[in-house]
Amino acid sequence: MEVMRSCVISHMSEGLSRRKIEDIEKVLAIYNRKVLTLEDSLVKACKRMVTDLEVVEDEKSKEIQHLKKKNSSFRKSCEASEARVKEREDEIDNLRSALARAQHDAVESYKASSEYQQDLYAYGAESMSASISLTKEWISTEHLGVNPQAFEHNVASIVLFLGLVMMFDAILEIN
């Protein structure tokens, strides 16, 4: 029995080993198919990623060119703005210096005009008239015995002379 048993066992073990080999080959075939499928998937994914990377790099280079153009136009705009600011500052400086000279120039222009001479004569006449009136009043209060009407012509001549002297002194001081 023992012999038979060993024959059966050996035959069974041969069958088992053949079956195991066939099973292993099937498993290996399945494994190889899965590996090939995975490899194909990885190759496709890699190609997709390379394509996506190329697209992204192309977009990036376009964006860089776009930003360079914007930067260039922005710099030109800034330079133009700075030039306008400089022009405005120069205009402001010119206006400030003109404004500083304006008062002096206006006085000099007024002095050179005929209006100035007319104003001097008008102010002189007013001053002379006031001087004559004050002189008459002073004579009548200080010198009660003197009739101011009798000396009016003489007083007017004296006041006129004094007024003219003062007016010429004022003209000389102004000039």
PyMOL commands that set and color helices and strands:
alter all, ss='L'
color gray80, all
select helices_A, chain A and resi 2-112+114-142+152-174
alter helices_A, ss='H'
color red, helices_A
deselect
rebuild
show_as cartoon
